[in-house]
Amino acid sequence: MRRRHLLRFSMALWGAAALAASLHAQPAASVWDGVYTEAQATRGAALYDKECGQCHGPAGAGGSMAPALVGPAFAANYDGQTVGDLFDRNRTTMPPGKEGQLGGQENADITAYMLKVNEFPAGEIELPSQGMALKGIQYLAFKP
C-alpha cells in the first residue's frame, strides 16, 4: 500500500514537472503580435510631443539633447529585452526633472507610440499599464 502511494506521488510529481516545462517552453508574445492599439498610439503621440519630443526630436528621430528612439541603434539596445524593460526605463528616468511623475497609463501610451514609430503592428488590445504585465512581451527588432 505504501509503495502504491509512493508510485502515485512520483507519477503526479513527474506530471506536474512535465506540465511546467511545457508551459515554460511556450513562446512569449512579441512586439510583432499587435500588442497596442492605434488609438493608444495616437494618445501616446500627443503625450510624446508634450513630454519627450523637445529632447528626442519629432517621431523619435533624435535631437541635440537626446538619442533617437527609432532606428538600428535603438533596436539593438532593446532587441531581446521586453517591452516591460522599455516601459520601466521610461517610467523611472523620463522626462528629466519629472522622473516617475507620469502615470502608468501615460507611460503605456507613450510606449505604444514608440512601438508605432518603430513600425511594429497595432492590434486590438491596448498595451497594459503595469510594468510586470509587459515583461511577457519580447522586444524583437526583427520579425521572427
One Martini backbone bead per residue (centre of mass of N, CA, C, O) as a GRO file, in nm:
protein
  144
    1MET     BB    1   0.059   0.063  -0.021
    2ARG     BB    2   0.301   0.251   0.003
    3ARG     BB    3   0.401   0.212  -0.287
    4ARG     BB    4   0.153   0.319  -0.430
    5HIS     BB    5   0.175   0.611  -0.316
    6LEU     BB    6   0.458   0.665  -0.422
    7LEU     BB    7   0.390   0.622  -0.720
    8ARG     BB    8   0.170   0.840  -0.742
    9PHE     BB    9   0.344   1.074  -0.650
   10SER     BB   10   0.560   1.048  -0.871
   11MET     BB   11   0.366   1.085  -1.112
   12ALA     BB   12   0.257   1.363  -1.029
   13LEU     BB   13   0.530   1.507  -1.026
   14TRP     BB   14   0.606   1.449  -1.319
   15GLY     BB   15   0.355   1.587  -1.446
   16ALA     BB   16   0.408   1.869  -1.331
   17ALA     BB   17   0.687   1.905  -1.463
   18ALA     BB   18   0.591   1.874  -1.757
   19LEU     BB   19   0.393   2.110  -1.754
   20ALA     BB   20   0.592   2.332  -1.677
   21ALA     BB   21   0.777   2.293  -1.923
   22SER     BB   22   0.562   2.351  -2.142
   23LEU     BB   23   0.490   2.639  -2.047
   24HIS     BB   24   0.781   2.755  -2.069
   25ALA     BB   25   0.813   2.689  -2.389
   26GLN     BB   26   0.631   2.898  -2.456
   27PRO     BB   27   0.590   3.161  -2.633
   28ALA     BB   28   0.610   3.481  -2.628
   29ALA     BB   29   0.524   3.769  -2.676
   30SER     BB   30   0.541   4.024  -2.929
   31VAL     BB   31   0.569   4.317  -3.114
   32TRP     BB   32   0.438   4.143  -3.368
   33ASP     BB   33   0.131   4.095  -3.217
   34GLY     BB   34  -0.028   4.347  -3.147
   35VAL     BB   35   0.008   4.524  -2.836
   36TYR     BB   36  -0.147   4.769  -2.962
   37THR     BB   37  -0.320   5.062  -3.039
   38GLU     BB   38  -0.396   5.326  -3.230
   39ALA     BB   39  -0.526   5.498  -3.007
   40GLN     BB   40  -0.289   5.477  -2.812
   41ALA     BB   41  -0.073   5.602  -3.002
   42THR     BB   42  -0.217   5.873  -3.028
   43ARG     BB   43  -0.196   5.950  -2.732
   44GLY     BB   44   0.115   5.915  -2.724
   45ALA     BB   45   0.186   6.140  -2.925
   46ALA     BB   46   0.090   6.377  -2.753
   47LEU     BB   47   0.274   6.313  -2.511
   48TYR     BB   48   0.540   6.313  -2.658
   49ASP     BB   49   0.534   6.606  -2.753
   50LYS     BB   50   0.523   6.718  -2.455
   51GLU     BB   51   0.758   6.520  -2.299
   52CYS     BB   52   0.990   6.430  -2.549
   53GLY     BB   53   1.040   6.596  -2.822
   54GLN     BB   54   1.247   6.815  -2.730
   55CYS     BB   55   1.481   6.588  -2.717
   56HIS     BB   56   1.399   6.337  -2.934
   57GLY     BB   57   1.223   6.443  -3.136
   58PRO     BB   58   1.055   6.380  -3.404
   59ALA     BB   59   0.949   6.062  -3.393
   60GLY     BB   60   1.237   5.983  -3.253
   61ALA     BB   61   1.495   6.103  -3.433
   62GLY     BB   62   1.628   6.305  -3.259
   63GLY     BB   63   1.852   6.520  -3.077
   64SER     BB   64   2.065   6.733  -2.912
   65MET     BB   65   1.989   6.586  -2.614
   66ALA     BB   66   1.897   6.307  -2.758
   67PRO     BB   67   1.830   6.011  -2.862
   68ALA     BB   68   1.707   5.795  -3.059
   69LEU     BB   69   1.385   5.589  -3.087
   70VAL     BB   70   1.500   5.499  -3.364
   71GLY     BB   71   1.649   5.243  -3.514
   72PRO     BB   72   1.931   5.051  -3.487
   73ALA     BB   73   2.031   5.139  -3.206
   74PHE     BB   74   1.766   5.100  -3.056
   75ALA     BB   75   1.711   4.808  -3.137
   76ALA     BB   76   1.976   4.692  -3.014
   77ASN     BB   77   1.915   4.778  -2.717
   78TYR     BB   78   1.620   4.597  -2.707
   79ASP     BB   79   1.695   4.340  -2.817
   80GLY     BB   80   1.552   4.078  -2.614
   81GLN     BB   81   1.382   4.224  -2.451
   82THR     BB   82   1.129   4.414  -2.302
   83VAL     BB   83   0.865   4.622  -2.274
   84GLY     BB   84   0.910   4.653  -1.970
   85ASP     BB   85   1.191   4.780  -1.991
   86LEU     BB   86   1.102   5.031  -2.144
   87PHE     BB   87   0.886   5.127  -1.949
   88ASP     BB   88   1.072   5.151  -1.697
   89ARG     BB   89   1.261   5.359  -1.816
   90ASN     BB   90   1.053   5.575  -1.862
   91ARG     BB   91   0.939   5.584  -1.567
   92THR     BB   92   1.237   5.637  -1.412
   93THR     BB   93   1.388   5.863  -1.639
   94MET     BB   94   1.119   6.008  -1.735
   95PRO     BB   95   1.143   6.308  -1.754
   96PRO     BB   96   1.360   6.528  -1.695
   97GLY     BB   97   1.269   6.625  -1.362
   98LYS     BB   98   0.999   6.398  -1.392
   99GLU     BB   99   1.051   6.140  -1.266
  100GLY     BB  100   0.769   5.933  -1.214
  101GLN     BB  101   0.509   6.134  -1.285
  102LEU     BB  102   0.395   5.950  -1.473
  103GLY     BB  103   0.163   5.745  -1.552
  104GLY     BB  104   0.096   5.433  -1.654
  105GLN     BB  105  -0.082   5.513  -1.899
  106GLU     BB  106   0.109   5.721  -2.020
  107ASN     BB  107   0.348   5.524  -2.060
  108ALA     BB  108   0.195   5.324  -2.240
  109ASP     BB  109   0.130   5.527  -2.465
  110ILE     BB  110   0.423   5.601  -2.533
  111THR     BB  111   0.512   5.312  -2.593
  112ALA     BB  112   0.316   5.269  -2.826
  113TYR     BB  113   0.436   5.493  -3.001
  114MET     BB  114   0.719   5.367  -3.020
  115LEU     BB  115   0.621   5.116  -3.170
  116LYS     BB  116   0.508   5.263  -3.414
  117VAL     BB  117   0.776   5.419  -3.507
  118ASN     BB  118   0.905   5.111  -3.528
  119GLU     BB  119   0.690   4.937  -3.702
  120PHE     BB  120   0.480   4.807  -3.528
  121PRO     BB  121   0.198   4.646  -3.494
  122ALA     BB  122  -0.122   4.673  -3.450
  123GLY     BB  123  -0.415   4.608  -3.251
  124GLU     BB  124  -0.694   4.526  -3.019
  125ILE     BB  125  -0.499   4.566  -2.766
  126GLU     BB  126  -0.387   4.721  -2.510
  127LEU     BB  127  -0.137   4.829  -2.345
  128PRO     BB  128  -0.033   4.787  -2.055
  129SER     BB  129   0.020   4.971  -1.726
  130GLN     BB  130   0.208   4.728  -1.629
  131GLY     BB  131   0.525   4.618  -1.608
  132MET     BB  132   0.481   4.310  -1.555
  133ALA     BB  133   0.295   4.258  -1.805
  134LEU     BB  134   0.539   4.347  -2.009
  135LYS     BB  135   0.749   4.106  -1.961
  136GLY     BB  136   0.589   3.910  -2.184
  137ILE     BB  137   0.712   4.117  -2.404
  138GLN     BB  138   0.899   4.104  -2.673
  139TYR     BB  139   1.183   4.268  -2.810
  140LEU     BB  140   1.192   4.243  -3.163
  141ALA     BB  141   1.359   4.375  -3.429
  142PHE     BB  142   1.287   4.105  -3.577
  143LYS     BB  143   1.105   3.910  -3.759
  144PRO     BB  144   1.037   3.565  -3.704
   0.00000   0.00000   0.00000
